[in-house]
Amino acid sequence: MAGSRRSAGAVSPDFSIYLEGPRDRDLLRIWALRVSGDLAKAVESHSVLLGGRQPARAIDCHRRQCREYGTARALCVLDRDGLPEPAEAKSNEPGLEFFTWPRRQIESYLLVPEAILRCLAQPDTTGVIEQWIRDLVPHADDEDAFRDMDAKRLLSERGPLRAGMKPAMLSSLEPSRIARRMRATELHDDVRALLARLQAGCGLLEPEFHVITR
């Protein structure tokens, strides 16, 4: 079954990546391209969608895999969402590890003003849009602000980021498009850390990051 259509009922017996939903998978796949095409393909084929922040469901699926195959390995990736660390993430399930984003959501790592500006369908000749974006997005070093910011709302169709833009620009601000416009040097250390764990889990060699321009 193709990775893009797999649900929590269809798990790879060798290594599985439990994700909350299709956007998480798509963003990780795009970021993985900054490492290698093989890693991007692995993210696509090994991803299992939980249908939300459901760590208990990941544990249930993992246990089924262990019963069926005798052993299984998996990594469950969760948004923090301003909530306490789920109790399941502290469990000692053999072969199952958890990764919770230090920032509030996976979308928080898209808030790179330069990448957002590259997405605009029309050039920002006056600098007004750039200033608007920089006023809304915390400074890159302000991790406390990123931990609290609701990036999903900021990037939503009715979110404040789009409020200051012309209608012709709005269709270019989809999260996956922003991810594609990000450069390797703009990937946060948290993203790099997760990609390294996915590389190890998938049994891939660790190549250097390289820049893919689109």
C-alpha positions, 0 to 999 in steps of 0.5 A, a space after each residue: 500500500 502506498 505510504 501516502 494512503 496508509 492509515 494506522 491500520 497499515 504498518 511497515 514491519 521494518 520501521 514505521 513513522 507514526 504521524 498525526 496527519 498528511 500535512 506532517 508527512 508532506 512537510 517531513 518529506 519535503 524537508 527530507 529532500 534537503 538530505 537525500 531523495 532516498 530519505 524523502 522516499 522513506 518518509 513517504 513509504 514508512 509513514 503511518 497516519 494516526 488521525 490526530 495527536 493519538 500516542 495511545 493509538 501509536 502504541 496499539 499499532 506498534 503492539 500489533 506489529 510486534 505480535 505479528 512480526 515478533 519485533 518492530 521499530 517505530 518513531 512517533 512524532 507529535 505536536 506539543 500543542 501547548 499541552 503536557 508531554 503525553 504519558 504514553 511518550 514516557 512509556 517503555 514500549 520496546 522498539 517504539 520511540 517518541 519525538 515531540 516538537 520542542 516548538 508548539 507545532 510542526 508548522 512553527 518551523 515554517 515561520 522563516 520570513 525569507 522563505 515566506 517571501 519567496 512564496 509570494 505570487 507577486 514581488 514585494 517591491 515596497 517592502 511593506 509585506 516583508 515588514 508585515 511578516 517580520 512583525 508577526 513572526 518572532 525573531 529566530 532566536 526567540 524560542 519562548 515565543 515560538 513555543 507559545 505561538 499558534 503557527 497553524 492559526 497564523 498560517 490559516 486561510 483566515 489567519 493574521 498573516 494573510 490579512 495584510 496581503 492582496 488576494 492574488 498572494 494568498 494562494 501561494 502561502 500553503 504550508 507545503 509551498 513554504 517548505 519547498 521554498 526553504 533552503 537547507 540552511 534555514 532548517 531548524 536544528 529541531 528539524 535536522 535532529 528529527 531527520 537524523 533519527 529518521 535516517 537512522 531508523 530507516 537504515 540510511 547513510 547520513 549524507 551532508 545537507 544540500 540545497 535544492 532550489 525550486 
